[in-house]
Amino acid sequence: MKRFKEKLWLSSPTMHGEELAYIEQAIRANWVSTVGENINELERMIAGYVGVEHAVALSSGTAALHLCMKLAGERLNPGAKPGKALEGMRVFCSDMTFDASVNPVVYEGGEPAFIDTEADTWNMDPAALEKAFGMYPDVKLVVLVHLYGVPAKMDEIVSICRAHGALIVEDAAEALGAEYRGDIVSGRCGSFGDFIAVSFNGNKIVTGSSGGMFLTNGRSDADKVRKWSTQSREDAPWYQHEELGYNYRMSNIIAGLARGNMLHVDEHIAQKKAIYERYKEGFGDLPVVMNPFEEMSSPNYWLSCMLIDESAMCRQERGEKRALYISEPGKSCPTEILETLAACNAEGRPIWKPMHMQPIYRMDPFVTRQGNGRARSNAYIDEGIITDVGADIFRRGLCLPSDNKMTPEQQDRVIEIVRECFA
């Protein structure tokens, strides 16, 4: 089996040179902590690029999400105790995502309820969200994710949330640069929510090696987050603290890396798009489809993913930490393809395992467009109807190597490997 000489990564950082220049500038000026020109400039760049009024640079996307939840709780539950801004409140959350989207709800004492995925974009299903509001009419907060850089159905979701008086926390960690052009909302992902988070983690479309950003159109909200992220120090000549704070501010070094990388965001998106389209063409006659998006959307193509047709799935069984499969002629499954890629020194990944299937959240509500998903059996198909879309995508889907430094020849080899799995 022909292996790649060097590891082919799922999505690794891409450096250009400006990053080092800005880091060196910070070091020469001795501004290496949580203040400095790189932080100020990165905040300005991101706010302008996304189309919001204010940005606050933080240590991670998760930190940004946490402070989004704290703000939302303060707005919805005035007078809540520190660390319990969402106590006693149920929060609707995207189901198929990384758990960093959900954990901050629990940090603040909230109770997540998971909304099933739809097949058109692999994001929160508006029909299931509407069903959930019928079941839990008191809910006033929705945490929405744009999965793999594909915008969610924002017109429908924003309309539903407005009708029910619910705030939106927009997790745009994977979607910097993606666009949605709807009738109700239009613009770049990261500009649609009441409180917004983006990420500069090492594998993202723009990276600082780590780091994140809180985005908002409200100055007072930005000021609160900036204060909270620096241990809530009051304006006094000594360290005066009157509310709970956190050590969440981004360093000027990290900001320099992200500042330089941000200069190439559109270039990165174009490279990722070319990878997606090359996969789509290379798999044209296979029983698979690429991760979908609507015509009104322009994804950032962060990760190229594929979904195997049900008729072409070989037998596959997954436990909590291990998976088994039985190879069949003309068929394959995510486990077989991922193991074959790994044997060839290439990194793939399963689709995010839905939150309602995770041991930590299995007892929390899960709502599909048919109603209470917890009231159903564990089957995801009932009389030919898919009743748990997220579980079905997880079972049949996988993320392909999507590194924007991958050469066409390397990608051709990935395509060949996938085709061999169906031989």
Buried (B, 14 or more C-beta within 10 A) or exposed (E): EEEBEEEBBBBBBBBEEBBEEBBEBBEEEEBBEBBBBBBBBBBEBBBEBBBBBBBBBBBBBBBBBBBBBBBBBBBBBEEBEEEBBBBEBBBBBBBBBBBBBBBBBBBBBBBBBBBBBBBBBBBBBBBBBBBBBEEBEEBBBBBBBBBBBBBBBBBBBBBBBEEBEBBBBBBBBBBBBBBBBBEEBBBBBBBBBBBBBBBBBEBBBBBBBBBBBBBBBBEEBBEBBBBBBBBBEEEEEEEEEEEEBBEBBBBBBBBBBBBBBBBBBEEBBEBBBBBBEBBBEBBEEBBBBBBBBBEBBBBBBBBBBBBBEEEBBBEBEBEEEEBEBEEBEEBBBBBBBBBBBEEBBBBBBBBBBBBBBBEEBEEBBBBBBBBEBBEBEEEBEEEEEBBBBBBBBBBBBBBBBBBBEBEEEBBEBBBEBBBEBBE
